[in-house]
Every structure is written in structure tokens, then in C-alpha cells.
Amino acid sequence: AKDFAAARDLWTRRGDSEESRVMLEVLAALENPQLRPRALLAIRELPPWNFLPFRGRLFAACLLGDRDAEVEAATAGVDAGMEASDNWWIREAAPLRSDSRFAALAERMSFVAYWREYGWPDDCEADGSALACK
């Protein structure tokens, strides 16, 4: 909704945490695109045990529109065993789903095997032996 003041207030009230600090950086970058490199660096510098490497980090990278950061966040989450996320299907993740690297992640999470058996999600299909998503 681009209500940056409300979002900033929410993250500020959560207290002084790495997650809050990084999300405030992301909000600042959404308001001022010149701050985008700083926000992307903050996302990438989070330690692997932090919750943000998957859900929040993936969401933040999608909001900032950095495909490499999206793939890094998604891979970090899959590597850490945090596979289930509704963030795969948000509107902002469409570029990630259409990236050729998404197919490997979907395969690792057994999505492809599931989809072959039970049906493909909207905007994804088998393209020969490969996965193709829009």
C-alpha cells in the first residue's frame, strides 16, 4: 500500500533487532531508490541463522527488485531447510519464478514432483522436461 510511515512505525515498535534494522533500511530504499544498494547490502549481511534469510529476506529482495538477491535469499532458505513460504507466490516474486534458477529450487523442494502428480500452479507448467513459470 506504500504506507511507509505505518510500516516504519510497525518495525520501530518491534524494538531494536537486526530484523527491524534491515527492514527499516528496505523501507528507506523503497522511498528513496538511491538507498537501494545500502538496503541490499544489509539484507546480504544478515547471519544465516536470522529469520530473514528466507521469508523476510526473500520478500525484501522481491520488493527491491533485485533478482540476484532474490535467488540468494531463496537459496539460503532452502539450504537451511526453511522451504515452505507463501512468498514464492506473491506478485513481487513473479520475476524470481520466471528466472531459470527457480526451477532448480522448485526441484530441490520437491515442488516439481508434486506438481507433476497433482497439477501445476497458476503460471507454471512443464516445458518438455523443464519447469517454466511466468
Secondary structure per residue as TSV (DSSP state, phi and psi in degrees):
chain	resnum	aa	ss	phi	psi
A	1	A	-	360.0	-5.9
A	2	K	-	59.9	29.4
A	3	D	-	-89.0	76.6
A	4	F	H	-63.9	-34.1
A	5	A	H	-63.2	-45.1
A	6	A	H	-66.2	-41.3
A	7	A	H	-64.8	-42.8
A	8	R	H	-61.7	-41.2
A	9	D	H	-62.1	-43.7
A	10	L	H	-58.8	-50.6
A	11	W	H	-69.1	-31.5
A	12	T	H	-68.4	-41.1
A	13	R	H	-66.9	-22.8
A	14	R	T	-68.3	-14.5
A	15	G	-	100.6	179.2
A	16	D	S	-84.6	96.9
A	17	S	-	-136.8	163.0
A	18	E	H	-60.1	-41.1
A	19	E	H	-60.2	-47.0
A	20	S	H	-63.2	-43.7
A	21	R	H	-59.6	-46.3
A	22	V	H	-67.0	-43.5
A	23	M	H	-67.0	-31.3
A	24	L	H	-67.0	-34.8
A	25	E	H	-63.9	-42.3
A	26	V	H	-63.8	-45.0
A	27	L	H	-59.6	-43.2
A	28	A	H	-60.4	-39.3
A	29	A	H	-69.8	-32.9
A	30	L	H	-68.0	-33.6
A	31	E	H	-77.6	-35.9
A	32	N	-	-132.2	98.0
A	33	P	G	-57.3	-19.4
A	34	Q	G	-65.8	-20.1
A	35	L	G	-89.3	1.1
A	36	R	H	-56.5	-47.1
A	37	P	H	-58.4	-37.2
A	38	R	H	-66.0	-41.5
A	39	A	H	-67.1	-41.3
A	40	L	H	-63.3	-39.1
A	41	L	H	-63.7	-42.0
A	42	A	H	-61.2	-40.8
A	43	I	H	-62.8	-46.6
A	44	R	H	-69.2	-26.1
A	45	E	T	-85.0	-4.3
A	46	L	S	-61.9	139.3
A	47	P	-	-65.9	152.5
A	48	P	T	-62.4	-21.8
A	49	W	T	-82.0	-11.7
A	50	N	S	-69.2	143.4
A	51	F	S	-56.9	-33.6
A	52	L	T	-62.6	-20.0
A	53	P	T	-56.8	-20.3
A	54	F	T	-114.8	-80.5
A	55	R	H	-59.3	-61.0
A	56	G	H	-69.5	-42.5
A	57	R	H	-65.6	-41.9
A	58	L	H	-63.6	-46.0
A	59	F	H	-61.0	-45.8
A	60	A	H	-62.1	-43.9
A	61	A	H	-63.5	-38.3
A	62	C	H	-65.1	-42.9
A	63	L	H	-61.6	-38.2
A	64	L	H	-79.1	-13.4
A	65	G	T	70.9	35.3
A	66	D	-	-108.5	104.3
A	67	R	H	-59.3	-43.3
A	68	D	H	-63.6	-41.2
A	69	A	H	-65.0	-35.4
A	70	E	H	-62.8	-48.5
A	71	V	H	-64.7	-41.1
A	72	E	H	-60.7	-45.5
A	73	A	H	-64.9	-43.9
A	74	A	H	-63.8	-44.2
A	75	T	H	-63.9	-42.2
A	76	A	H	-59.9	-41.4
A	77	G	H	-65.6	-45.1
A	78	V	H	-63.7	-42.9
A	79	D	H	-60.6	-33.4
A	80	A	T	-85.7	0.3
A	81	G	T	83.1	10.5
A	82	M	-	-96.6	76.3
A	83	E	-	-87.8	-34.6
A	84	A	-	-81.6	125.8
A	85	S	-	-158.8	137.5
A	86	D	G	-76.5	-10.5
A	87	N	G	-64.7	-20.7
A	88	W	G	-59.7	-27.9
A	89	W	G	-110.2	4.4
A	90	I	S	-69.5	154.8
A	91	R	G	-53.8	-41.3
A	92	E	G	-67.6	-17.2
A	93	A	G	-90.8	1.0
A	94	A	H	-55.0	-42.9
A	95	P	H	-61.4	-36.2
A	96	L	H	-65.3	-44.6
A	97	R	H	-62.9	-31.0
A	98	S	H	-85.4	-7.9
A	99	D	S	-73.2	139.5
A	100	S	H	-60.1	-25.0
A	101	R	H	-72.5	-19.7
A	102	F	H	-64.5	-36.2
A	103	A	H	-57.4	-42.3
A	104	A	H	-65.0	-39.5
A	105	L	H	-66.4	-43.3
A	106	A	H	-62.1	-37.4
A	107	E	H	-65.2	-46.5
A	108	R	H	-61.1	-31.9
A	109	M	T	-88.5	4.7
A	110	S	T	66.2	16.4
A	111	F	H	-62.0	-45.0
A	112	V	H	-62.4	-44.4
A	113	A	H	-61.4	-42.7
A	114	Y	H	-61.7	-47.8
A	115	W	H	-63.8	-37.0
A	116	R	H	-63.0	-35.0
A	117	E	H	-82.1	-40.5
A	118	Y	H	-111.8	-4.6
A	119	G	-	114.8	150.0
A	120	W	-	-83.7	145.2
A	121	P	-	-71.7	165.0
A	122	D	T	-53.8	138.3
A	123	D	T	72.3	9.0
A	124	C	E	-129.4	146.5
A	125	E	E	-159.9	166.1
A	126	A	E	-80.9	130.3
A	127	D	E	-115.5	85.7
A	128	G	T	70.6	-123.4
A	129	S	T	-96.2	1.8
A	130	A	E	-107.8	161.5
A	131	L	E	-92.3	136.2
A	132	A	E	-130.5	120.7
A	133	C	E	-122.3	151.6
A	134	K	-	-99.5	360.0
